[in-house]
């Protein structure tokens, strides 16, 4: 048996916190992790919403039940099946979404900032690698780049982007692989020179750390 494929039109969804208007100066595009939904993930960024800042939270195109009770639902950006097609699909989706925003405001007058959590880190990088939109700031939170950052983005694409890598010191995905953790952090330092921020915690977005980081970025 041999798989064949066709292009189809489908519906994607996202959440917008705040309004995009002539007063908007900053847009954050925030990518959730594996098994999350935009509605859950978006709650973490509600505090950032003001007349100058809008937050876009796109949702992964693949959704599934998280347990055998068929109650909780999560989303994913990619699996190893049809990987290239899935990447192309969500890159196109994100470009269409930003193009829609650009009809409401001149993007040249805005700071476009990007944050990815966990699986959302590689999603953000793959998008930035292929899009024409430029990120002023990139926050990679608890992402794992086993093959190096250059596996998902050409480092030169981030030469003018201020980058941050944030992780918890007890993150199970890093603590259990100390050699891989060191190799990955060394690779990030060499390729994109991010500001590295450690916090006391697991594989989560810690609200206090997020607020401190956002204040730092806003004042930089």
C-alpha positions, 0 to 999 in steps of 0.5 A: 500500500502507498499513501497519496495526499491531496491539499484541502481547505480547513479551519484553524482557530486562535485567541486574540487578547486585546485589540489591534488598532492604531494604538497598538505597538506590540504584538506577541505571538505565543505558541502552546505546548503539546496537549494544550489548547489556546484557551488554557494557554492564553490565561497565562498572558492575560496580564499583558493585555493593554491598548498598546499590546495585543497577544495572539495565541494560535492553536495547533491544527491537530486535536485529540482526547487526553485520557480514556474518559474522552473529557479533556482535549489537547492540541499538537503542532506536529508528529513524526507522521507527515512531518514536512506537510504538517510544518508547511500547513501550520506555517501557511496558517500562521502567515495567513493569520499575521497577514490578516492582522496586517490588514488592520495595522501597519506591521512596520510600526509594530514590534512582533514578539514571539514566545514558544513553550515546550513543543511551541518552541520548535513550532515558533522557530520553524515558522520564523525560519520560513516567514517574512515577518521579523521577530524583535524578541524570541522567548524559548521556554522549556524547549528541547533542541536535541539536534541543535537550534539549527535543525529548526531555524537558520541561526542567521535569521535571528541575528537581529532578534533578542533571544531568551531561553527560560527553563526550570531547574527541575524540568524533568525533560532536562534533569534526566538528561544532563549531558544533553542539557549541557550540549543543548545550552552550549549550542544555543549560546554558540548559535543565537547567544540567548539570555538564559534564565533559570527558575526554581520549578518544573516543566511549566510557565512560572507566572512570576518569572513570566511577568519579570521577563515581560517587564524586562523586555518592555523596558529594554 
